[in-house]
Amino acid sequence: MTGQIKGSAPGLNMSANKRRFNSQEALVEKAVCGDSFALYCLCERLAGSILYHTKYILCNEYDAEDVTQNILLRMCENIKSLRDTKAFGAWLGSIETNETRRFMAEHAKHVNVVNIDDHAEGLMEERAQCLPREFVEERCPDCNMMKMVLQLPVRQREAVMLRYFDDLSVTEVARAMNISHQNASRYLQIAQKKLRNELESKCGGA
């Protein structure tokens, strides 16, 4: 997929040059400074996780492949404008969110977008706890957590993927989704509660 990005792979010894970069942070810094090979390596490194993310937002692998390609292209086109390389995660999250929303807007008839106000009752208190991955493994090892995530409304699903699979902070999730910190926190709280209730239903009470 990343090989489709024009001009992204110079005619060099690929394996030798990949060893120049030991971390994503180094790739980002080089790419921002105009290193085309670093940008190519960054695309290669991120393509799989972006595809994974978009597949669970759009619920369609073919659509996710198209959107992932667009995300990578936007990243390549705009990375030189990134002023703070430490903010790369939130910056990329914003591109992911914008591109998936653009796709959903163009295919609105096929997407069920649910507003948070329709599900605002029973909010949990804000807390810094992770998605219950360990809880799932210990209580219900046969449960598929991602199938449960797929049942969440689109906006909650976006927040969950950004927070727990892209490893962004709540503040970064809010920035990526272009919403307030409070609303980002609420999306996550509602999603956590739904997932926990689903696990309780499937695996029994505590």
N, CA, C and O of each residue as an XYZ file, in Angstrom:
824
protein
N       0.826     -1.209      0.000
C       0.000      0.000      0.000
C       0.856      1.253      0.000
O       0.641      2.148     -0.817
N       1.821      1.331      0.900
C       2.645      2.534      0.968
C       3.483      2.712     -0.267
O       3.889      3.831     -0.584
N       3.759      1.610     -0.990
C       4.557      1.709     -2.190
C       3.880      2.503     -3.275
O       4.529      2.874     -4.253
N       2.560      2.786     -3.137
C       1.826      3.554     -4.123
C       2.070      5.049     -3.981
O       1.670      5.821     -4.854
N       2.704      5.466     -2.924
C       2.930      6.889     -2.710
C       4.064      7.338     -3.615
O       5.196      6.876     -3.474
N       3.769      8.220     -4.526
C       4.734      8.617     -5.531
C       5.942      9.291     -4.911
O       5.826     10.148     -4.035
N       7.113      8.876     -5.398
C       8.339      9.534     -4.974
C       8.760      9.227     -3.572
O       9.641      9.904     -3.043
N       8.162      8.221     -2.930
C       8.449      7.987     -1.523
C       9.605      7.040     -1.285
O      10.135      6.987     -0.175
N      10.016      6.281     -2.312
C      11.072      5.290     -2.116
C      12.227      5.531     -3.069
O      12.127      5.162     -4.239
N      13.310      6.130     -2.624
C      14.450      6.381     -3.488
C      15.160      5.078     -3.826
O      15.028      4.087     -3.109
N      15.905      5.085     -4.907
C      16.584      3.871     -5.332
C      17.844      3.615     -4.538
O      18.946      3.801     -5.054
N      17.709      3.195     -3.298
C      18.829      2.929     -2.404
C      18.724      1.517     -1.869
O      17.716      0.843     -2.080
N      19.748      1.067     -1.184
C      19.695     -0.213     -0.502
C      18.744     -0.085      0.673
O      19.080      0.517      1.693
N      17.542     -0.659      0.523
C      16.479     -0.425      1.496
C      16.837     -0.917      2.883
O      16.705     -0.169      3.851
N      17.282     -2.145      3.003
C      17.558     -2.705      4.328
C      18.668     -1.949      5.031
O      18.602     -1.735      6.241
N      19.691     -1.540      4.285
C      20.798     -0.796      4.900
C      20.325      0.547      5.407
O      20.716      0.977      6.492
N      19.488      1.215      4.631
C      19.032      2.540      5.033
C      18.021      2.485      6.166
O      17.953      3.409      6.976
N      17.236      1.420      6.234
C      16.274      1.301      7.326
C      16.973      1.230      8.669
O      16.413      1.632      9.689
N      18.199      0.720      8.671
C      18.930      0.613      9.925
C      19.379      1.973     10.452
O      19.852      2.078     11.584
N      19.229      3.016      9.627
C      19.586      4.362     10.077
C      18.629      4.852     11.153
O      18.976      5.746     11.924
N      17.451      4.291     11.216
C      16.421      4.806     12.101
C      16.046      3.752     13.136
O      15.603      2.659     12.787
N      16.225      4.083     14.391
C      15.954      3.133     15.465
C      14.611      3.361     16.139
O      14.177      2.525     16.931
N      13.942      4.468     15.846
C      12.693      4.768     16.534
C      11.788      5.596     15.637
O      12.234      6.233     14.683
N      10.509      5.568     15.970
C       9.548      6.387     15.229
C       9.851      7.862     15.401
O       9.680      8.647     14.469
N      10.305      8.247     16.602
C      10.625      9.646     16.854
C      11.709     10.143     15.897
O      11.635     11.258     15.381
N      12.723      9.291     15.669
C      13.795      9.671     14.751
C      13.272      9.807     13.329
O      13.678     10.711     12.599
N      12.377      8.913     12.935
C      11.791      8.987     11.604
C      11.000     10.280     11.421
O      11.107     10.950     10.394
N      10.210     10.615     12.430
C       9.401     11.834     12.354
C      10.292     13.053     12.223
O      10.046     13.916     11.380
N      11.328     13.134     13.054
C      12.225     14.288     13.009
C      12.891     14.430     11.646
O      12.995     15.535     11.112
N      13.342     13.309     11.083
C      13.980     13.344      9.764
C      12.974     13.712      8.676
O      13.274     14.496      7.776
N      11.773     13.133      8.774
C      10.758     13.389      7.761
C      10.338     14.857      7.754
O      10.148     15.446      6.690
N      10.193     15.444      8.939
C       9.831     16.858      9.041
C      10.896     17.737      8.394
O      10.591     18.795      7.844
N      12.140     17.290      8.464
C      13.257     18.045      7.885
C      13.438     17.772      6.392
O      14.363     18.303      5.778
N      12.570     16.954      5.804
C      12.604     16.745      4.368
C      13.273     15.480      3.900
O      13.511     15.329      2.702
N      13.589     14.555      4.802
C      14.222     13.291      4.423
C      13.159     12.366      3.834
O      12.321     11.831      4.561
N      13.198     12.178      2.503
C      12.162     11.403      1.829
C      12.210      9.925      2.201
O      11.171      9.267      2.249
N      13.393      9.400      2.463
C      13.473      7.994      2.829
C      12.909      7.767      4.229
O      12.239      6.764      4.477
N      13.179      8.695      5.141
C      12.596      8.602      6.478
C      11.072      8.634      6.391
O      10.387      7.914      7.118
N      10.547      9.470      5.500
C       9.100      9.555      5.327
C       8.544      8.242      4.790
O       7.486      7.785      5.223
N       9.255      7.642      3.852
C       8.849      6.338      3.323
C       8.832      5.283      4.437
O       7.875      4.518      4.559
N       9.883      5.250      5.235
C       9.952      4.290      6.337
C       8.842      4.529      7.348
O       8.288      3.583      7.906
N       8.518      5.804      7.584
C       7.449      6.143      8.511
C       6.113      5.614      7.987
O       5.314      5.070      8.749
N       5.878      5.776      6.697
C       4.656      5.249      6.093
C       4.591      3.736      6.248
O       3.549      3.186      6.603
N       5.703      3.067      5.982
C       5.742      1.607      6.126
C       5.438      1.184      7.559
O       4.712      0.219      7.798
N       6.005      1.924      8.505
C       5.837      1.570      9.905
C       4.404      1.774     10.365
O       3.899      1.002     11.181
N       3.742      2.805      9.852
C       2.416      3.178     10.353
C       1.263      2.573      9.577
O       0.141      2.529     10.079
N       1.515      2.107      8.363
C       0.420      1.669      7.493
C      -0.455      0.611      8.148
O      -1.682      0.690      8.078
N       0.167     -0.382      8.786
C      -0.614     -1.456      9.387
C      -1.514     -0.991     10.506
O      -2.677     -1.390     10.578
N      -0.984     -0.139     11.394
C      -1.791      0.323     12.524
C      -2.900      1.267     12.070
O      -3.991      1.268     12.640
N      -2.619      2.076     11.038
C      -3.660      2.968     10.519
C      -4.775      2.156      9.869
O      -5.955      2.458     10.048
N      -4.404      1.135      9.123
C      -5.409      0.269      8.503
C      -6.258     -0.419      9.571
O      -7.478     -0.513      9.440
N      -5.605     -0.896     10.620
C      -6.312     -1.543     11.721
C      -7.318     -0.567     12.338
O      -8.466     -0.923     12.602
N      -6.867      0.654     12.558
C      -7.718      1.695     13.151
C      -8.927      1.971     12.259
O     -10.068      1.911     12.718
N      -8.676      2.272     10.992
C      -9.768      2.678     10.108
C     -10.731      1.530      9.826
O     -11.921      1.756      9.608
N     -10.218      0.298      9.831
C     -11.099     -0.854      9.590
C     -12.159     -0.955     10.676
O     -13.305     -1.313     10.403
N     -11.771     -0.635     11.919
C     -12.725     -0.756     13.009
C     -13.581      0.491     13.187
O     -14.532      0.484     13.969
N     -13.251      1.558     12.472
C     -14.145      2.711     12.446
C     -15.166      2.545     11.330
O     -16.352      2.815     11.521
N     -14.705      2.101     10.169
C     -15.568      2.029      8.993
C     -16.270      0.685      8.834
O     -17.242      0.580      8.086
N     -15.783     -0.352      9.537
C     -16.384     -1.687      9.478
C     -16.351     -2.275      8.068
O     -17.217     -3.070      7.700
N     -15.363     -1.886      7.295
C     -15.237     -2.414      5.938
C     -13.772     -2.331      5.531
O     -13.208     -1.240      5.443
N     -13.154     -3.488      5.283
C     -11.712     -3.504      5.018
C     -11.348     -2.813      3.714
O     -10.306     -2.163      3.632
N     -12.191     -2.943      2.688
C     -11.883     -2.313      1.405
C     -11.929     -0.793      1.523
O     -11.051     -0.096      1.014
N     -12.960     -0.285      2.199
C     -13.038      1.154      2.432
C     -11.854      1.614      3.278
O     -11.279      2.674      3.030
N     -11.496      0.812      4.277
C     -10.388      1.164      5.164
C      -9.075      1.277      4.400
O      -8.252      2.139      4.708
N      -8.872      0.421      3.414
C      -7.653      0.493      2.619
C      -7.572      1.809      1.855
O      -6.511      2.430      1.789
N      -8.703      2.235      1.273
C      -8.728      3.505      0.543
C      -8.464      4.678      1.478
O      -7.681      5.574      1.162
N      -9.127      4.663      2.637
C      -8.970      5.763      3.581
C      -7.549      5.783      4.151
O      -6.976      6.852      4.356
N      -6.990      4.616      4.402
C      -5.614      4.543      4.907
C      -4.644      5.160      3.910
O      -3.736      5.897      4.295
N      -4.835      4.859      2.631
C      -3.976      5.452      1.606
C      -4.095      6.973      1.626
O      -3.093      7.679      1.509
N      -5.324      7.481      1.776
C      -5.525      8.929      1.834
C      -4.854      9.541      3.058
O      -4.274     10.624      2.984
N      -4.938      8.833      4.189
C      -4.302      9.315      5.413
C      -2.790      9.426      5.222
O      -2.181     10.429      5.592
N      -2.200      8.397      4.649
C      -0.754      8.417      4.416
C      -0.365      9.523      3.443
O       0.664     10.173      3.626
N      -1.165      9.739      2.429
C      -0.889     10.814      1.475
C      -0.961     12.176      2.153
O      -0.094     13.023      1.939
N      -1.995     12.392      2.973
C      -2.118     13.668      3.686
C      -0.932     13.858      4.629
O      -0.410     14.965      4.761
N      -0.512     12.784      5.280
C       0.635     12.869      6.167
C       1.879     13.294      5.390
O       2.630     14.163      5.831
N       2.085     12.679      4.242
C       3.258     13.008      3.424
C       3.211     14.446      2.931
O       4.231     15.134      2.900
N       2.029     14.891      2.547
C       1.877     16.237      2.006
C       2.095     17.325      3.061
O       2.551     18.423      2.744
N       1.765     17.010      4.318
C       1.730     18.056      5.336
C       2.754     17.920      6.453
O       2.802     18.769      7.343
N       3.567     16.884      6.429
C       4.422     16.634      7.587
C       5.432     17.754      7.831
O       5.833     17.985      8.972
N       5.840     18.443      6.786
C       6.803     19.527      6.984
C       6.206     20.687      7.777
O       6.936     21.537      8.287
N       4.873     20.721      7.880
C       4.218     21.789      8.633
C       4.120     21.470     10.118
O       3.695     22.313     10.908
N       4.511     20.251     10.504
C       4.445     19.848     11.914
C       5.522     20.581     12.703
O       6.711     20.365     12.469
N       5.128     21.436     13.624
C       6.073     22.271     14.364
C       6.673     21.547     15.562
O       7.836     21.763     15.903
N       5.890     20.697     16.194
C       6.352     19.979     17.383
C       6.311     18.487     17.091
O       5.233     17.894     17.052
N       7.456     17.883     16.887
C       7.490     16.458     16.532
C       6.942     15.580     17.652
O       6.494     14.464     17.389
N       6.968     16.056     18.888
C       6.421     15.280     19.999
C       4.899     15.204     19.931
O       4.284     14.353     20.573
N       4.299     16.090     19.157
C       2.843     16.107     19.005
C       2.408     15.297     17.785
O       1.259     15.393     17.355
N       3.311     14.507     17.230
C       3.012     13.763     16.006
C       1.801     12.848     16.166
O       0.973     12.761     15.259
N       1.684     12.161     17.310
C       0.578     11.224     17.508
C      -0.783     11.899     17.384
O      -1.663     11.403     16.681
N      -0.955     13.027     18.066
C      -2.220     13.751     18.007
C      -2.441     14.345     16.619
O      -3.565     14.375     16.118
N      -1.357     14.815     16.005
C      -1.435     15.384     14.654
C      -1.906     14.323     13.659
O      -2.793     14.583     12.846
N      -1.315     13.132     13.723
C      -1.723     12.047     12.833
C      -3.147     11.591     13.167
O      -3.925     11.270     12.269
N      -3.482     11.564     14.456
C      -4.835     11.206     14.851
C      -5.869     12.142     14.262
O      -6.967     11.721     13.898
N      -5.511     13.420     14.169
C      -6.410     14.397     13.576
C      -6.616     14.113     12.089
O      -7.729     14.225     11.575
N      -5.536     13.745     11.408
C      -5.653     13.393      9.989
C      -6.531     12.153      9.831
O      -7.396     12.106      8.957
N      -6.305     11.155     10.677
C      -7.114      9.933     10.622
C      -8.599     10.262     10.806
O      -9.454      9.785     10.060
N      -8.882     11.083     11.812
C     -10.269     11.440     12.097
C     -10.895     12.214     10.950
O     -12.024     11.931     10.551
N     -10.165     13.191     10.417
C     -10.695     14.008      9.322
C     -10.967     13.174      8.078
O     -11.994     13.342      7.421
N     -10.042     12.275      7.758
C     -10.216     11.471      6.548
C     -11.345     10.459      6.697
O     -12.097     10.233      5.749
N     -11.475      9.847      7.872
C     -12.574      8.895      8.059
C     -13.916      9.623      8.083
O     -14.910      9.107      7.571
N     -13.952     10.806      8.668
C     -15.201     11.574      8.676
C     -15.566     12.023      7.270
O     -16.737     12.009      6.891
N     -14.553     12.425      6.492
C     -14.817     12.832      5.114
C     -15.416     11.663      4.329
O     -16.368     11.832      3.567
N     -14.847     10.496      4.528
C     -15.369      9.315      3.836
C     -16.804      9.032      4.281
O     -17.678      8.769      3.455
N     -17.038      9.087      5.596
C     -18.376      8.799      6.107
C     -19.395      9.823      5.625
O     -20.549      9.479      5.366
N     -18.974     11.081      5.503
C     -19.888     12.114      5.007
C     -20.262     11.857      3.557
O     -21.395     12.106      3.145
N     -19.293     11.353      2.780
C     -19.553     11.054      1.376
C     -20.406      9.800      1.210
O     -21.029      9.605      0.167
N     -20.436      8.954      2.231
C     -21.207      7.708      2.177
C     -22.193      7.669      3.345
O     -22.384      6.635      3.985
N     -22.816      8.825      3.605
C     -23.632      8.993      4.807
C     -24.782      8.015      4.885
O     -25.213      7.661      5.983
N     -25.288      7.570      3.756
C     -26.436      6.668      3.764
C     -26.090      5.320      4.379
O     -26.964      4.585      4.838
N     -24.785      5.009      4.380
C     -24.374      3.688      4.849
C     -23.770      3.715      6.248
O     -23.321      2.684      6.748
N     -23.754      4.877      6.878
C     -23.098      5.007      8.181
C     -24.087      5.489      9.217
O     -24.802      6.465      8.989
N     -24.135      4.826     10.337
C     -25.037      5.196     11.421
C     -24.263      5.987     12.473
O     -23.682      5.410     13.392
N     -24.261      7.315     12.330
C     -23.541      8.169     13.260
C     -24.464      8.534     14.412
O     -25.531      9.106     14.191
N     -24.075      8.216     15.619
C     -24.908      8.427     16.800
C     -24.339      9.565     17.621
O     -23.149      9.567     17.937
N     -25.170     10.530     17.970
C     -24.724     11.673     18.748
C     -24.582     11.297     20.211
O     -25.360     10.499     20.734
N     -23.595     11.869     20.863
C     -23.363     11.567     22.276
C     -24.554     11.940     23.144
O     -24.790     11.307     24.173
N     -25.306     12.956     22.744
C     -26.430     13.400     23.555
C     -27.515     12.326     23.662
O     -28.322     12.341     24.592
N     -27.529     11.394     22.703
C     -28.509     10.322     22.755
C     -28.133      9.232     23.745
O     -28.934      8.348     24.048
N     -26.895      9.304     24.251
C     -26.401      8.261     25.146
C     -25.708      8.869     26.364
O     -24.759      8.292     26.895
N     -26.179     10.020     26.799
C     -25.462     10.745     27.838
C     -25.843     10.325     29.247
O     -25.170     10.696     30.209
N     -26.922      9.552     29.378
C     -27.347      9.181     30.725
C     -26.396      8.155     31.319
O     -25.783      7.365     30.601
N     -26.285      8.181     32.628
C     -25.494      7.169     33.318
C     -24.003      7.277     33.098
O     -23.310      6.260     33.061
N     -23.491      8.495     32.951
C     -22.050      8.640     32.725
C     -21.264      8.217     33.960
O     -21.670      8.471     35.094
N     -20.127      7.563     33.712
C     -19.222      7.203     34.802
C     -18.437      8.435     35.219
O     -18.284      9.370     34.433
N     -17.933      8.442     36.463
C     -17.026      9.486     36.881
C     -15.732      9.348     36.104
O     -15.300      8.240     35.785
N     -15.111     10.496     35.797
C     -13.867     10.445     35.027
C     -12.802      9.722     35.837
O     -12.619      9.985     37.026
N     -12.106      8.810     35.178
C     -11.055      8.064     35.858
C      -9.979      7.700     34.845
O     -10.257      7.577     33.652
N      -8.762      7.530     35.319
C      -7.628      7.205     34.439
C      -7.415      5.708     34.430
O      -6.378      5.226     34.886
N      -8.385      4.963     33.915
C      -8.238      3.519     33.846
C      -8.263      3.084     32.390
O      -8.892      3.726     31.548
N      -7.584      2.003     32.106
C      -7.454      1.526     30.740
C      -8.690      0.761     30.313
O      -9.488      0.319     31.139
N      -8.832      0.613     28.997
C      -9.822     -0.309     28.479
C      -9.564     -1.662     29.113
O      -8.404     -2.058     29.229
N     -10.593     -2.391     29.530
C     -10.390     -3.572     30.376
C      -9.820     -4.774     29.628
O     -10.443     -5.835     29.585
N      -8.633     -4.608     29.038
C      -7.990     -5.700     28.315
C      -7.685     -6.867     29.254
O      -7.991     -8.018     28.943
N      -7.068     -6.557     30.427
C      -6.756     -7.607     31.396
C      -8.038     -8.229     31.940
O      -8.111     -9.436     32.168
N      -9.039     -7.388     32.141
C     -10.334     -7.866     32.614
C     -10.916     -8.873     31.631
O     -11.450     -9.908     32.028
N     -10.806     -8.558     30.344
C     -11.314     -9.461     29.311
C     -10.583    -10.789     29.361
O     -11.207    -11.851     29.345
N      -9.238    -10.728     29.423
C      -8.440    -11.945     29.379
C      -8.688    -12.832     30.600
O      -8.737    -14.056     30.482
N      -8.844    -12.209     31.776
C      -9.014    -12.975     33.000
C     -10.426    -13.522     33.154
O     -10.621    -14.660     33.583
N     -11.419    -12.688     32.796
C     -12.800    -13.059     33.066
C     -13.445    -13.839     31.924
O     -14.288    -14.707     32.151
N     -13.043    -13.525     30.710
C     -13.724    -14.117     29.561
C     -12.747    -14.282     28.405
O     -12.815    -13.541     27.425
N     -11.829    -15.257     28.513
C     -10.787    -15.393     27.502
C     -11.296    -15.686     26.099
O     -10.583    -15.456     25.123
N     -12.524    -16.192     25.984
C     -13.063    -16.507     24.667
C     -13.763    -15.319     24.005
O     -14.170    -15.407     22.846
N     -13.904    -14.209     24.737
C     -14.578    -13.035     24.182
C     -13.650    -12.313     23.206
O     -12.442    -12.239     23.433
N     -14.207    -11.789     22.136
C     -13.455    -10.982     21.178
C     -13.769     -9.521     21.454
O     -14.851     -9.034     21.122
N     -12.816     -8.827     22.062
C     -13.062     -7.449     22.470
C     -13.352     -6.544     21.273
O     -14.180     -5.639     21.366
N     -12.667     -6.788     20.144
C     -12.870     -5.913     19.000
C     -14.271     -6.062     18.414
O     -14.810     -5.111     17.846
N     -14.864     -7.247     18.548
C     -16.247     -7.391     18.099
C     -17.165     -6.510     18.938
O     -18.138     -5.948     18.436
N     -16.844     -6.399     20.212
C     -17.641     -5.537     21.089
C     -17.408     -4.069     20.754
O     -18.343     -3.269     20.778
N     -16.161     -3.714     20.442
C     -15.856     -2.334     20.051
C     -16.631     -1.964     18.788
O     -17.096     -0.832     18.653
N     -16.770     -2.912     17.867
C     -17.498     -2.662     16.619
C     -18.962     -2.323     16.858
O     -19.596     -1.693     16.012
N     -19.501     -2.731     17.990
C     -20.906     -2.454     18.290
C     -21.122     -1.043     18.838
O     -22.261     -0.594     18.966
N     -20.043     -0.354     19.157
C     -20.176      1.001     19.686
C     -20.561      1.965     18.572
O     -20.229      1.727     17.411
N     -21.263      3.060     18.908
C     -21.509      4.115     17.925
C     -20.187      4.671     17.396
O     -19.151      4.569     18.052
N     -20.241      5.251     16.216
C     -19.017      5.651     15.511
C     -18.128      6.563     16.347
O     -16.919      6.344     16.416
N     -18.700      7.573     16.978
C     -17.880      8.550     17.707
C     -17.208      7.904     18.913
O     -16.045      8.186     19.201
N     -17.924      7.048     19.611
C     -17.318      6.335     20.731
C     -16.214      5.405     20.234
O     -15.168      5.275     20.870
N     -16.455      4.764     19.097
C     -15.467      3.863     18.520
C     -14.201      4.626     18.140
O     -13.089      4.143     18.355
N     -14.374      5.815     17.576
C     -13.227      6.666     17.238
C     -12.398      6.965     18.481
O     -11.176      6.821     18.479
N     -13.077      7.379     19.532
C     -12.373      7.745     20.764
C     -11.630      6.550     21.348
O     -10.487      6.684     21.786
N     -12.266      5.388     21.357
C     -11.629      4.179     21.891
C     -10.390      3.818     21.082
O      -9.349      3.494     21.653
N     -10.493      3.872     19.758
C      -9.352      3.498     18.919
C      -8.196      4.477     19.103
O      -7.037      4.064     19.158
N      -8.498      5.757     19.196
C      -7.441      6.753     19.393
C      -6.787      6.601     20.763
O      -5.568      6.711     20.893
N      -7.604      6.347     21.781
C      -7.084      6.311     23.156
C      -6.304      5.030     23.450
O      -5.198      5.078     23.989
N      -6.880      3.900     23.095
C      -6.319      2.639     23.566
C      -5.549      1.848     22.522
O      -4.799      0.932     22.861
N      -5.729      2.197     21.254
C      -4.995      1.482     20.223
C      -3.971      2.375     19.521
O      -2.970      1.877     19.007
N      -4.211      3.689     19.493
C      -3.190      4.632     19.022
C      -2.412      5.204     20.200
O      -1.433      5.926     20.013
N      -2.853      4.877     21.424
C      -2.135      5.244     22.649
C      -2.019      6.753     22.837
O      -0.973      7.247     23.258
N      -3.086      7.486     22.527
C      -3.110      8.923     22.751
C      -3.699      9.216     24.131
O      -4.509      8.446     24.647
N      -3.289     10.319     24.711
C      -3.890     10.771     25.962
C      -5.294     11.300     25.672
O      -5.647     11.519     24.514
N      -6.091     11.504     26.715
C      -7.442     12.043     26.513
C      -7.369     13.426     25.873
O      -8.183     13.763     25.014
N      -6.394     14.221     26.293
C      -6.204     15.551     25.688
C      -5.896     15.434     24.208
O      -6.414     16.208     23.403
N      -5.059     14.474     23.841
C      -4.714     14.275     22.434
C      -5.897     13.721     21.643
O      -6.076     14.064     20.475
N      -6.703     12.867     22.275
C      -7.916     12.374     21.628
C      -8.847     13.539     21.315
O      -9.402     13.620     20.220
N      -9.015     14.436     22.277
C      -9.878     15.600     22.078
C      -9.373     16.448     20.914
O     -10.153     16.912     20.083
N      -8.060     16.642     20.869
C      -7.469     17.441     19.791
C      -7.658     16.756     18.447
O      -7.997     17.403     17.456
N      -7.439     15.444     18.412
C      -7.581     14.701     17.162
C      -9.022     14.710     16.656
O      -9.257     14.778     15.450
N      -9.984     14.640     17.576
C     -11.391     14.607     17.199
C     -11.999     16.002     17.082
O     -13.156     16.153     16.690
N     -11.207     17.020     17.426
C     -11.663     18.411     17.376
C     -12.886     18.629     18.264
O     -13.869     19.253     17.866
N     -12.787     18.090     19.486
C     -13.852     18.258     20.471
C     -13.210     18.671     21.797
O     -11.985     18.691     21.922
N     -14.028     18.994     22.766
C     -13.501     19.390     24.066
C     -12.969     18.178     24.825
O     -13.331     17.036     24.540
N     -12.102     18.454     25.796
C     -11.585     17.383     26.652
C     -12.738     16.688     27.366
O     -12.732     15.467     27.518
N     -13.725     17.462     27.801
C     -14.866     16.894     28.512
C     -15.634     15.911     27.634
O     -16.006     14.829     28.089
N     -15.873     16.285     26.372
C     -16.613     15.388     25.490
C     -15.808     14.147     25.137
O     -16.363     13.053     25.036
N     -14.500     14.311     24.950
C     -13.651     13.144     24.689
C     -13.719     12.185     25.872
O     -13.836     10.972     25.696
N     -13.644     12.741     27.077
C     -13.724     11.927     28.279
C     -15.071     11.223     28.369
O     -15.136     10.059     28.763
N     -16.138     11.914     28.009
C     -17.473     11.318     28.065
C     -17.615     10.176     27.066
O     -18.162      9.124     27.398
N     -17.129     10.377     25.850
C     -17.177      9.289     24.872
C     -16.490      8.048     25.423
O     -17.003      6.935     25.302
N     -15.326      8.250     26.029
C     -14.558      7.123     26.560
C     -15.264      6.483     27.749
O     -15.287      5.260     27.880
N     -15.836      7.308     28.608
C     -16.552      6.788     29.777
C     -17.752      5.941     29.354
O     -17.964      4.848     29.880
N     -18.528      6.449     28.409
C     -19.701      5.717     27.941
C     -19.279      4.405     27.289
O     -19.879      3.358     27.528
N     -18.230      4.479     26.458
C     -17.744      3.273     25.783
C     -17.250      2.245     26.789
O     -17.547      1.057     26.659
N     -16.494      2.695     27.799
C     -16.005      1.784     28.832
C     -17.167      1.093     29.543
O     -17.147     -0.115     29.775
N     -18.170      1.886     29.880
C     -19.307      1.317     30.602
C     -20.028      0.282     29.753
O     -20.400     -0.781     30.251
N     -20.226      0.585     28.478
C     -20.901     -0.358     27.593
C     -20.093     -1.643     27.448
O     -20.651     -2.740     27.474
N     -18.782     -1.503     27.297
C     -17.935     -2.685     27.134
C     -17.933     -3.529     28.405
O     -17.995     -4.757     28.340
N     -17.862     -2.872     29.554
C     -17.892     -3.605     30.818
C     -19.232     -4.313     31.008
O     -19.277     -5.462     31.447
N     -20.324     -3.620     30.676
C     -21.636     -4.244     30.796
C     -21.762     -5.450     29.867
O     -22.349     -6.470     30.227
N     -21.198     -5.312     28.663
C     -21.235     -6.416     27.711
C     -20.442     -7.605     28.235
O     -20.860     -8.754     28.095
N     -19.292     -7.315     28.841
C     -18.470     -8.377     29.412
C     -19.181     -9.040     30.593
O     -19.143    -10.260     30.751
N     -19.833     -8.213     31.420
C     -20.592     -8.763     32.546
C     -21.689     -9.694     32.038
O     -21.934    -10.757     32.608
N     -22.347     -9.272     30.952
C     -23.430    -10.072     30.394
C     -22.932    -11.396     29.821
O     -23.569    -12.435     29.991
N     -21.782    -11.347     29.137
C     -21.249    -12.543     28.505
C     -20.578    -13.483     29.486
O     -20.639    -14.704     29.343
N     -19.925    -12.885     30.502
C     -19.049    -13.699     31.351
C     -19.520    -13.823     32.792
O     -18.883    -14.509     33.591
N     -20.624    -13.170     33.136
C     -21.130    -13.272     34.508
C     -20.644    -12.151     35.372
O     -19.689    -11.462     35.014
N     -21.266    -11.953     36.484
C     -20.926    -10.853     37.390
C     -19.641    -11.104     38.122
O     -19.055    -12.183     38.032
N     -19.195    -10.078     38.867
C     -17.934    -10.171     39.611
C     -18.085    -11.148     40.750
O     -17.136    -11.372     41.501
